[in-house]
Amino acid sequence: MEILSYITENALILIPVLLIVGRILKGIEKIPDKWIPLILLPLGVVGAMALGGWTADSAVQGILVTGTAVYGNQLMKQMRKEA
């Protein structure tokens, strides 16, 4: 099952946006890493709702794009690690 098949086309733009915001947040020393996904979630939901309307479906799209961005970031980190 591919998660990107569940994300609407207009919400896909939020994935790189959230990755960039996450990198910016990572550079702020006062924000612990464990809080970054929780900060990105409302940003993703509001962003998706701004793009797709203020509906429950758009909120779900925001959750999906945030999950994809966080998962994608973690996947990239793990693939770079040497065994």
MIMI-959348 format. One record per residue: residue number from 1; x negated, y negated, z negated of N, C-alpha, C in turn. Coordinates in nm, 4 decimals, decimal comma. Atoms other than C-alpha are relative to their C-alpha. Layout:
BEGIN
<site><num>NUM</num><n_east>X</n_east><n_north>Y</n_north><n_up>Z</n_up><ca_east>X</ca_east><ca_north>Y</ca_north><ca_up>Z</ca_up><c_east>X</c_east><c_north>Y</c_north><c_up>Z</c_up></site>
...
//
This chain:
BEGIN
<site><num>1</num><n_east>-0,0844</n_east><n_north>0,1175</n_north><n_up>0,0000</n_up><ca_east>0,0000</ca_east><ca_north>0,0000</ca_north><ca_up>0,0000</ca_up><c_east>-0,0889</c_east><c_north>-0,1238</c_north><c_up>0,0000</c_up></site>
<site><num>2</num><n_east>0,0814</n_east><n_north>0,1195</n_north><n_up>-0,0118</n_up><ca_east>-0,1491</ca_east><ca_north>-0,3301</ca_north><ca_up>0,1041</ca_up><c_east>0,0761</c_east><c_north>-0,1202</c_north><c_up>-0,0546</c_up></site>
<site><num>3</num><n_east>-0,0689</n_east><n_north>0,1112</n_north><n_up>0,0665</n_up><ca_east>-0,0608</ca_east><ca_north>-0,6276</ca_north><ca_up>-0,1170</ca_up><c_east>0,0248</c_east><c_north>-0,1160</c_north><c_up>0,0955</c_up></site>
<site><num>4</num><n_east>-0,0173</n_east><n_north>0,1128</n_north><n_up>-0,0917</n_up><ca_east>-0,1079</ca_east><ca_north>-0,8763</ca_north><ca_up>0,1666</ca_up><c_east>0,1254</c_east><c_north>0,0129</c_north><c_up>0,0853</c_up></site>
<site><num>5</num><n_east>-0,1230</n_east><n_north>-0,0164</n_north><n_up>-0,0768</n_up><ca_east>0,1932</ca_east><ca_north>-0,7256</ca_north><ca_up>0,3433</ca_up><c_east>0,1213</c_east><c_north>-0,0555</c_north><c_up>-0,0755</c_up></site>
<site><num>6</num><n_east>-0,1089</n_east><n_north>0,0536</n_north><n_up>0,0809</n_up><ca_east>0,4104</ca_east><ca_north>-0,8572</ca_north><ca_up>0,0576</ca_up><c_east>-0,0042</c_east><c_north>-0,1526</c_north><c_up>-0,0121</c_up></site>
<site><num>7</num><n_east>0,0161</n_east><n_north>0,1444</n_north><n_up>0,0133</n_up><ca_east>0,2778</ca_east><ca_north>-1,2131</ca_north><ca_up>0,0705</ca_up><c_east>0,0436</c_east><c_north>-0,0671</c_north><c_up>0,1296</c_up></site>
<site><num>8</num><n_east>-0,0474</n_east><n_north>0,0705</n_north><n_up>-0,1191</n_up><ca_east>0,4518</ca_east><ca_north>-1,4532</ca_north><ca_up>0,3064</ca_up><c_east>-0,1154</c_east><c_north>-0,0787</c_north><c_up>0,0628</c_up></site>
<site><num>9</num><n_east>0,1069</n_east><n_north>0,0648</n_north><n_up>-0,0760</n_up><ca_east>0,2451</ca_east><ca_north>-1,6219</ca_north><ca_up>0,5724</ca_up><c_east>-0,0350</c_east><c_north>-0,1384</c_north><c_up>-0,0538</c_up></site>
<site><num>10</num><n_east>0,0296</n_east><n_north>0,1360</n_north><n_up>0,0474</n_up><ca_east>0,2807</ca_east><ca_north>-1,9727</ca_north><ca_up>0,4318</ca_up><c_east>-0,0660</c_east><c_north>-0,0010</c_north><c_up>-0,1377</c_up></site>
<site><num>11</num><n_east>0,0628</n_east><n_north>-0,0054</n_north><n_up>0,1321</n_up><ca_east>0,1612</ca_east><ca_north>-1,8592</ca_north><ca_up>0,0865</ca_up><c_east>-0,1447</c_east><c_north>0,0483</c_north><c_up>0,0060</c_up></site>
<site><num>12</num><n_east>0,1367</n_east><n_north>-0,0521</n_north><n_up>-0,0122</n_up><ca_east>-0,1618</ca_east><ca_north>-1,7019</ca_north><ca_up>0,2181</ca_up><c_east>-0,1062</c_east><c_north>-0,1074</c_north><c_up>-0,0209</c_up></site>
<site><num>13</num><n_east>0,0959</n_east><n_north>0,1089</n_north><n_up>0,0151</n_up><ca_east>-0,3346</ca_east><ca_north>-2,0410</ca_north><ca_up>0,2164</ca_up><c_east>-0,0391</c_east><c_north>-0,0207</c_north><c_up>-0,1463</c_up></site>
<site><num>14</num><n_east>0,0281</n_east><n_north>0,0195</n_north><n_up>0,1427</n_up><ca_east>-0,3153</ca_east><ca_north>-2,0395</ca_north><ca_up>-0,1627</ca_up><c_east>-0,1112</c_east><c_north>0,0910</c_north><c_up>-0,0516</c_up></site>
<site><num>15</num><n_east>0,1035</n_east><n_north>-0,0927</n_north><n_up>0,0481</n_up><ca_east>-0,5543</ca_east><ca_north>-1,7438</ca_north><ca_up>-0,1962</ca_up><c_east>-0,1378</c_east><c_north>-0,0668</c_north><c_up>0,0000</c_up></site>
<site><num>16</num><n_east>0,1311</n_east><n_north>0,0673</n_north><n_up>0,0075</n_up><ca_east>-0,8706</ca_east><ca_north>-1,9330</ca_north><ca_up>-0,0912</ca_up><c_east>0,0013</c_east><c_north>-0,1245</c_north><c_up>-0,0894</c_up></site>
<site><num>17</num><n_east>-0,0097</n_east><n_north>0,1170</n_north><n_up>0,0883</n_up><ca_east>-0,7459</ca_east><ca_north>-2,2410</ca_north><ca_up>-0,2746</ca_up><c_east>-0,0213</c_east><c_north>0,0422</c_north><c_up>-0,1454</c_up></site>
<site><num>18</num><n_east>0,0145</n_east><n_north>-0,0483</n_north><n_up>0,1375</n_up><ca_east>-0,7164</ca_east><ca_north>-2,0423</ca_north><ca_up>-0,5976</ca_up><c_east>-0,1411</c_east><c_north>0,0530</c_north><c_up>-0,0262</c_up></site>
<site><num>19</num><n_east>0,1390</n_east><n_north>-0,0441</n_north><n_up>0,0162</n_up><ca_east>-1,0585</ca_east><ca_north>-1,8834</ca_north><ca_up>-0,5401</ca_up><c_east>-0,0921</c_east><c_north>-0,1192</c_north><c_up>-0,0244</c_up></site>
<site><num>20</num><n_east>0,0825</n_east><n_north>0,1200</n_north><n_up>0,0170</n_up><ca_east>-1,2116</ca_east><ca_north>-2,2300</ca_north><ca_up>-0,5083</ca_up><c_east>0,0246</c_east><c_north>-0,0642</c_north><c_up>-0,1365</c_up></site>
<site><num>21</num><n_east>-0,0319</n_east><n_north>0,0576</n_north><n_up>0,1317</n_up><ca_east>-1,0292</ca_east><ca_north>-2,3632</ca_north><ca_up>-0,8152</ca_up><c_east>-0,0606</c_east><c_north>0,0876</c_north><c_up>-0,1104</c_up></site>
<site><num>22</num><n_east>0,0595</n_east><n_north>-0,0916</n_north><n_up>0,0980</n_up><ca_east>-1,1429</ca_east><ca_north>-2,0526</ca_north><ca_up>-1,0060</ca_up><c_east>-0,1502</c_east><c_north>-0,0205</c_north><c_up>-0,0131</c_up></site>
<site><num>23</num><n_east>0,1447</n_east><n_north>0,0268</n_north><n_up>0,0047</n_up><ca_east>-1,5058</ca_east><ca_north>-2,1210</ca_north><ca_up>-0,9118</ca_up><c_east>-0,0293</c_east><c_north>-0,1322</c_north><c_up>-0,0704</c_up></site>
<site><num>24</num><n_east>0,0173</n_east><n_north>0,1286</n_north><n_up>0,0671</n_up><ca_east>-1,4686</ca_east><ca_north>-2,4808</ca_north><ca_up>-1,0250</ca_up><c_east>0,0183</c_east><c_north>0,0179</c_north><c_up>-0,1508</c_up></site>
<site><num>25</num><n_east>-0,0246</n_east><n_north>-0,0238</n_north><n_up>0,1421</n_up><ca_east>-1,3205</ca_east><ca_north>-2,3662</ca_north><ca_up>-1,3563</ca_up><c_east>-0,1143</c_east><c_north>0,0790</c_north><c_up>-0,0641</c_up></site>
<site><num>26</num><n_east>0,1115</n_east><n_north>-0,0794</n_north><n_up>0,0513</n_up><ca_east>-1,6034</ca_east><ca_north>-2,1145</ca_north><ca_up>-1,3968</ca_up><c_east>-0,1192</c_east><c_north>-0,0895</c_north><c_up>-0,0331</c_up></site>
<site><num>27</num><n_east>0,1105</n_east><n_north>0,0920</n_north><n_up>0,0232</n_up><ca_east>-1,8489</ca_east><ca_north>-2,4041</ca_north><ca_up>-1,3778</ca_up><c_east>0,0200</c_east><c_north>-0,0920</c_north><c_up>-0,1193</c_up></site>
<site><num>28</num><n_east>-0,0273</n_east><n_north>0,0839</n_north><n_up>0,1171</n_up><ca_east>-1,6817</ca_east><ca_north>-2,5825</ca_north><ca_up>-1,6683</ca_up><c_east>-0,0287</c_east><c_north>0,0829</c_north><c_up>-0,1250</c_up></site>
<site><num>29</num><n_east>0,0470</n_east><n_north>-0,0802</n_north><n_up>0,1131</n_up><ca_east>-1,8620</ca_east><ca_north>-2,4572</ca_north><ca_up>-1,9776</ca_up><c_east>0,1020</c_east><c_north>0,0132</c_north><c_up>-0,1128</c_up></site>
<site><num>30</num><n_east>-0,0958</n_east><n_north>-0,0029</n_north><n_up>0,1111</n_up><ca_east>-1,5776</ca_east><ca_north>-2,5392</ca_north><ca_up>-2,2174</ca_up><c_east>0,1152</c_east><c_north>0,0979</c_north><c_up>0,0234</c_up></site>
<site><num>31</num><n_east>-0,1088</n_east><n_north>-0,0935</n_north><n_up>-0,0306</n_up><ca_east>-1,3407</ca_east><ca_north>-2,2964</ca_north><ca_up>-2,0400</ca_up><c_east>-0,0573</c_east><c_north>0,1411</c_north><c_up>0,0030</c_up></site>
<site><num>32</num><n_east>0,0474</n_east><n_north>-0,1391</n_north><n_up>-0,0017</n_up><ca_east>-1,4063</ca_east><ca_north>-1,9318</ca_north><ca_up>-2,1324</ca_up><c_east>0,0556</c_east><c_north>0,0751</c_north><c_up>0,1218</c_up></site>
<site><num>33</num><n_east>-0,0391</n_east><n_north>-0,0762</n_north><n_up>-0,1185</n_up><ca_east>-1,3918</ca_east><ca_north>-1,6879</ca_north><ca_up>-1,8397</ca_up><c_east>0,1341</c_east><c_north>0,0711</c_north><c_up>-0,0163</c_up></site>
<site><num>34</num><n_east>-0,1231</n_east><n_north>-0,0765</n_north><n_up>0,0203</n_up><ca_east>-1,1050</ca_east><ca_north>-1,4949</ca_north><ca_up>-1,9975</ca_up><c_east>0,1259</c_east><c_north>-0,0843</c_north><c_up>0,0239</c_up></site>
<site><num>35</num><n_east>-0,1166</n_east><n_north>0,0866</n_north><n_up>-0,0185</n_up><ca_east>-0,8744</ca_east><ca_north>-1,7978</ca_north><ca_up>-1,9598</ca_up><c_east>0,0217</c_east><c_north>-0,0406</c_north><c_up>0,1458</c_up></site>
<site><num>36</num><n_east>-0,0116</n_east><n_north>0,0452</n_north><n_up>-0,1390</n_up><ca_east>-0,9388</ca_east><ca_north>-1,8607</ca_north><ca_up>-1,5902</ca_up><c_east>0,1206</c_east><c_north>0,0616</c_north><c_up>0,0708</c_up></site>
<site><num>37</num><n_east>-0,1201</n_east><n_north>-0,0543</n_north><n_up>-0,0661</n_up><ca_east>-0,6741</ca_east><ca_north>-1,6129</ca_north><ca_up>-1,4605</ca_up><c_east>0,1296</c_east><c_north>-0,0596</c_north><c_up>-0,0542</c_up></site>
<site><num>38</num><n_east>-0,1204</n_east><n_north>0,0586</n_north><n_up>0,0590</n_up><ca_east>-0,4203</ca_east><ca_north>-1,7596</ca_north><ca_up>-1,7032</ca_up><c_east>0,0204</c_east><c_north>-0,1447</c_north><c_up>0,0425</c_up></site>
<site><num>39</num><n_east>-0,0108</n_east><n_north>0,1365</n_north><n_up>-0,0509</n_up><ca_east>-0,4957</ca_east><ca_north>-2,1098</ca_north><ca_up>-1,5778</ca_up><c_east>0,0429</c_east><c_north>0,0035</c_north><c_up>0,1469</c_up></site>
<site><num>40</num><n_east>-0,0323</n_east><n_north>-0,0090</n_north><n_up>-0,1427</n_up><ca_east>-0,4733</ca_east><ca_north>-2,0001</ca_north><ca_up>-1,2141</ca_up><c_east>0,1450</c_east><c_north>0,0419</c_north><c_up>0,0243</c_up></site>
<site><num>41</num><n_east>-0,1364</n_east><n_north>-0,0498</n_north><n_up>-0,0211</n_up><ca_east>-0,1340</ca_east><ca_north>-1,8303</ca_north><ca_up>-1,2588</ca_up><c_east>0,1028</c_east><c_north>-0,1128</c_north><c_up>0,0170</c_up></site>
<site><num>42</num><n_east>-0,0990</n_east><n_north>0,1068</n_north><n_up>-0,0228</n_up><ca_east>0,0781</ca_east><ca_north>-2,1447</ca_north><ca_up>-1,3110</ca_up><c_east>-0,0329</c_east><c_north>-0,0845</c_north><c_up>0,1230</c_up></site>
<site><num>43</num><n_east>0,0365</n_east><n_north>0,0745</n_north><n_up>-0,1208</n_up><ca_east>-0,1203</ca_east><ca_north>-2,3192</ca_north><ca_up>-1,0365</ca_up><c_east>0,0475</c_east><c_north>0,0734</c_north><c_up>0,1250</c_up></site>
<site><num>44</num><n_east>-0,0457</n_east><n_north>-0,0793</n_north><n_up>-0,1133</n_up><ca_east>-0,0423</ca_east><ca_north>-2,0341</ca_north><ca_up>-0,7977</ca_up><c_east>0,1508</c_east><c_north>-0,0021</c_north><c_up>0,0149</c_up></site>
<site><num>45</num><n_east>-0,1464</n_east><n_north>0,0002</n_north><n_up>-0,0038</n_up><ca_east>0,3255</ca_east><ca_north>-2,0261</ca_north><ca_up>-0,8904</ca_up><c_east>0,0522</c_east><c_north>-0,1363</c_north><c_up>0,0463</c_up></site>
<site><num>46</num><n_east>-0,0440</n_east><n_north>0,1346</n_north><n_up>-0,0402</n_up><ca_east>0,3685</ca_east><ca_north>-2,4029</ca_north><ca_up>-0,8601</ca_up><c_east>-0,0361</c_east><c_north>-0,0260</c_north><c_up>0,1455</c_up></site>
<site><num>47</num><n_east>0,0408</n_east><n_north>0,0179</n_north><n_up>-0,1387</n_up><ca_east>0,1733</ca_east><ca_north>-2,4031</ca_north><ca_up>-0,5342</ca_up><c_east>0,0915</c_east><c_north>0,0737</c_north><c_up>0,0969</c_up></site>
<site><num>48</num><n_east>-0,0896</n_east><n_north>-0,0780</n_north><n_up>-0,0861</n_up><ca_east>0,3876</ca_east><ca_north>-2,1281</ca_north><ca_up>-0,3847</ca_up><c_east>0,1401</c_east><c_north>-0,0594</c_north><c_up>0,0020</c_up></site>
<site><num>49</num><n_east>-0,1325</n_east><n_north>0,0610</n_north><n_up>0,0054</n_up><ca_east>0,7053</ca_east><ca_north>-2,2976</ca_north><ca_up>-0,5011</ca_up><c_east>0,0016</c_east><c_north>-0,1326</c_north><c_up>0,0762</c_up></site>
<site><num>50</num><n_east>0,0074</n_east><n_north>0,1240</n_north><n_up>-0,0767</n_up><ca_east>0,5899</ca_east><ca_north>-2,6267</ca_north><ca_up>-0,3504</ca_up><c_east>0,0035</c_east><c_north>0,0291</c_north><c_up>0,1503</c_up></site>
<site><num>51</num><n_east>0,0020</n_east><n_north>-0,0360</n_north><n_up>-0,1420</n_up><ca_east>0,5309</ca_east><ca_north>-2,4505</ca_north><ca_up>-0,0180</ca_up><c_east>0,1291</c_east><c_north>0,0658</c_north><c_up>0,0472</c_up></site>
<site><num>52</num><n_east>-0,1128</n_east><n_north>-0,0807</n_north><n_up>-0,0438</n_up><ca_east>0,8329</ca_east><ca_north>-2,2208</ca_north><ca_up>-0,0143</ca_up><c_east>0,1330</c_east><c_north>-0,0347</c_north><c_up>-0,0614</c_up></site>
<site><num>53</num><n_east>-0,1249</n_east><n_north>0,0364</n_north><n_up>0,0661</n_up><ca_east>1,0946</ca_east><ca_north>-2,3940</ca_north><ca_up>-0,2232</ca_up><c_east>0,0021</c_east><c_north>0,0505</c_north><c_up>-0,1429</c_up></site>
<site><num>54</num><n_east>-0,0057</n_east><n_north>-0,0297</n_north><n_up>0,1431</n_up><ca_east>1,1869</ca_east><ca_north>-2,3702</ca_north><ca_up>-0,5869</ca_up><c_east>0,0938</c_east><c_north>0,1172</c_north><c_up>-0,0252</c_up></site>
<site><num>55</num><n_east>-0,0805</n_east><n_north>-0,1211</n_north><n_up>0,0128</n_up><ca_east>1,3176</ca_east><ca_north>-2,0124</ca_north><ca_up>-0,5804</ca_up><c_east>-0,0783</c_east><c_north>0,1062</c_north><c_up>-0,0752</c_up></site>
<site><num>56</num><n_east>0,0658</n_east><n_north>-0,1120</n_north><n_up>0,0686</n_up><ca_east>1,2459</ca_east><ca_north>-1,6925</ca_north><ca_up>-0,7679</ca_up><c_east>-0,0952</c_east><c_north>0,0719</c_north><c_up>0,0946</c_up></site>
<site><num>57</num><n_east>0,0869</n_east><n_north>-0,0650</n_north><n_up>-0,0979</n_up><ca_east>1,1003</ca_east><ca_north>-1,5460</ca_north><ca_up>-0,4478</ca_up><c_east>-0,1328</c_east><c_north>-0,0740</c_north><c_up>0,0127</c_up></site>
<site><num>58</num><n_east>0,1235</n_east><n_north>0,0785</n_north><n_up>-0,0069</n_up><ca_east>0,8488</ca_east><ca_north>-1,8297</ca_north><ca_up>-0,4299</ca_up><c_east>-0,0839</c_east><c_north>0,0194</c_north><c_up>-0,1259</c_up></site>
<site><num>59</num><n_east>0,0738</n_east><n_north>-0,0263</n_north><n_up>0,1238</n_up><ca_east>0,7557</ca_east><ca_north>-1,7710</ca_north><ca_up>-0,7938</ca_up><c_east>-0,0719</c_east><c_north>0,1337</c_north><c_up>0,0084</c_up></site>
<site><num>60</num><n_east>0,0626</n_east><n_north>-0,1316</n_north><n_up>-0,0185</n_up><ca_east>0,6880</ca_east><ca_north>-1,4055</ca_north><ca_up>-0,7115</ca_up><c_east>-0,1177</c_east><c_north>-0,0119</c_north><c_up>0,0968</c_up></site>
<site><num>61</num><n_east>0,1095</n_east><n_north>0,0230</n_north><n_up>-0,0941</n_up><ca_east>0,4774</ca_east><ca_north>-1,5201</ca_north><ca_up>-0,4158</ca_up><c_east>-0,1202</c_east><c_north>-0,0622</c_north><c_up>-0,0720</c_up></site>
<site><num>62</num><n_east>0,1074</n_east><n_north>0,0621</n_north><n_up>0,0776</n_up><ca_east>0,2760</ca_east><ca_north>-1,7354</ca_north><ca_up>-0,6572</ca_up><c_east>-0,0732</c_east><c_north>0,1013</c_north><c_up>-0,0861</c_up></site>
<site><num>63</num><n_east>0,0615</n_east><n_north>-0,1055</n_north><n_up>0,0808</n_up><ca_east>0,2151</ca_east><ca_north>-1,4374</ca_north><ca_up>-0,8833</ca_up><c_east>-0,0846</c_east><c_north>0,0908</c_north><c_up>0,0885</c_up></site>
<site><num>64</num><n_east>0,0733</n_east><n_north>-0,0869</n_north><n_up>-0,0918</n_up><ca_east>0,1098</ca_east><ca_north>-1,2258</ca_north><ca_up>-0,5857</ca_up><c_east>-0,1286</c_east><c_north>-0,0647</c_north><c_up>0,0513</c_up></site>
<site><num>65</num><n_east>0,1213</n_east><n_north>0,0642</n_north><n_up>-0,0513</n_up><ca_east>-0,1343</ca_east><ca_north>-1,4817</ca_north><ca_up>-0,4460</ca_up><c_east>-0,1033</c_east><c_north>-0,0175</c_north><c_up>-0,1108</c_up></site>
<site><num>66</num><n_east>0,0938</n_east><n_north>0,0123</n_north><n_up>0,1116</n_up><ca_east>-0,2854</ca_east><ca_north>-1,5389</ca_north><ca_up>-0,7898</ca_up><c_east>-0,0652</c_east><c_north>0,1351</c_north><c_up>-0,0284</c_up></site>
<site><num>67</num><n_east>0,0550</n_east><n_north>-0,1344</n_north><n_up>0,0217</n_up><ca_east>-0,3252</ca_east><ca_north>-1,1647</ca_north><ca_up>-0,8409</ca_up><c_east>-0,0988</c_east><c_north>0,0380</c_north><c_up>0,1077</c_up></site>
<site><num>68</num><n_east>0,0900</n_east><n_north>-0,0307</n_north><n_up>-0,1106</n_up><ca_east>-0,4835</ca_east><ca_north>-1,1297</ca_north><ca_up>-0,4995</ca_up><c_east>-0,1310</c_east><c_north>-0,0769</c_north><c_up>-0,0119</c_up></site>
<site><num>69</num><n_east>0,1207</n_east><n_north>0,0815</n_north><n_up>0,0155</n_up><ca_east>-0,7263</ca_east><ca_north>-1,4141</ca_north><ca_up>-0,5649</ca_up><c_east>-0,0879</c_east><c_north>0,0528</c_north><c_up>-0,1132</c_up></site>
<site><num>70</num><n_east>0,0767</n_east><n_north>-0,0492</n_north><n_up>0,1151</n_up><ca_east>-0,8300</ca_east><ca_north>-1,2803</ca_north><ca_up>-0,9066</ca_up><c_east>-0,0580</c_east><c_north>0,1382</c_north><c_up>0,0307</c_up></site>
<site><num>71</num><n_east>0,0465</n_east><n_north>-0,1339</n_north><n_up>-0,0352</n_up><ca_east>-0,8527</ca_east><ca_north>-0,9212</ca_north><ca_up>-0,7815</ca_up><c_east>-0,1104</c_east><c_north>-0,0081</c_north><c_up>0,1048</c_up></site>
<site><num>72</num><n_east>0,1013</n_east><n_north>0,0158</n_north><n_up>-0,1038</n_up><ca_east>-1,0458</ca_east><ca_north>-1,0304</ca_north><ca_up>-0,4737</ca_up><c_east>-0,1316</c_east><c_north>-0,0498</c_north><c_up>-0,0559</c_up></site>
<site><num>73</num><n_east>0,1202</n_east><n_north>0,0506</n_north><n_up>0,0642</n_up><ca_east>-1,2915</ca_east><ca_north>-1,2240</ca_north><ca_up>-0,6875</ca_up><c_east>-0,0714</c_east><c_north>0,1111</c_north><c_up>-0,0763</c_up></site>
<site><num>74</num><n_east>0,0598</n_east><n_north>-0,1093</n_north><n_up>0,0763</n_up><ca_east>-1,3477</ca_east><ca_north>-0,9265</ca_north><ca_up>-0,9157</ca_up><c_east>-0,0571</c_east><c_north>0,1077</c_north><c_up>0,0913</c_up></site>
<site><num>75</num><n_east>0,0475</n_east><n_north>-0,0992</n_north><n_up>-0,0960</n_up><ca_east>-1,3828</ca_east><ca_north>-0,6918</ca_north><ca_up>-0,6201</ca_up><c_east>-0,1328</c_east><c_north>-0,0439</c_north><c_up>0,0614</c_up></site>
<site><num>76</num><n_east>0,1257</n_east><n_north>0,0513</n_north><n_up>-0,0559</n_up><ca_east>-1,6517</ca_east><ca_north>-0,9149</ca_north><ca_up>-0,4663</ca_up><c_east>-0,1134</c_east><c_north>0,0112</c_north><c_up>-0,1016</c_up></site>
<site><num>77</num><n_east>0,1023</n_east><n_north>-0,0103</n_north><n_up>0,1047</n_up><ca_east>-1,8388</ca_east><ca_north>-0,9255</ca_north><ca_up>-0,7982</ca_up><c_east>-0,0469</c_east><c_north>0,1434</c_north><c_up>-0,0170</c_up></site>
<site><num>78</num><n_east>0,0345</n_east><n_north>-0,1401</n_north><n_up>0,0220</n_up><ca_east>-1,8273</ca_east><ca_north>-0,5485</ca_north><ca_up>-0,8421</ca_up><c_east>-0,0775</c_east><c_north>0,0581</c_north><c_up>0,1185</c_up></site>
<site><num>79</num><n_east>0,0678</n_east><n_north>-0,0530</n_north><n_up>-0,1183</n_up><ca_east>-1,9392</ca_east><ca_north>-0,4794</ca_north><ca_up>-0,4839</ca_up><c_east>-0,1447</c_east><c_north>-0,0497</c_north><c_up>0,0072</c_up></site>
<site><num>80</num><n_east>0,1355</n_east><n_north>0,0547</n_north><n_up>0,0005</n_up><ca_east>-2,2462</ca_east><ca_north>-0,6989</ca_north><ca_up>-0,5357</ca_up><c_east>-0,0901</c_east><c_north>0,0648</c_north><c_up>-0,1048</c_up></site>
<site><num>81</num><n_east>0,0780</n_east><n_north>-0,0639</n_north><n_up>0,1062</n_up><ca_east>-2,3532</ca_east><ca_north>-0,5095</ca_north><ca_up>-0,8479</ca_up><c_east>-0,0704</c_east><c_north>0,1247</c_north><c_up>0,0537</c_up></site>
<site><num>82</num><n_east>0,0733</n_east><n_north>-0,1219</n_north><n_up>-0,0358</n_up><ca_east>-2,6169</ca_east><ca_north>-0,2446</ca_north><ca_up>-0,8094</ca_up><c_east>0,0298</c_east><c_north>0,1060</c_north><c_up>-0,1049</c_up></site>
<site><num>83</num><n_east>-0,0357</n_east><n_north>-0,1113</n_north><n_up>0,0899</n_up><ca_east>-2,5393</ca_east><ca_north>0,0946</ca_north><ca_up>-0,9599</ca_up><c_east>-0,1088</c_east><c_north>0,0301</c_north><c_up>-0,1006</c_up></site>
//
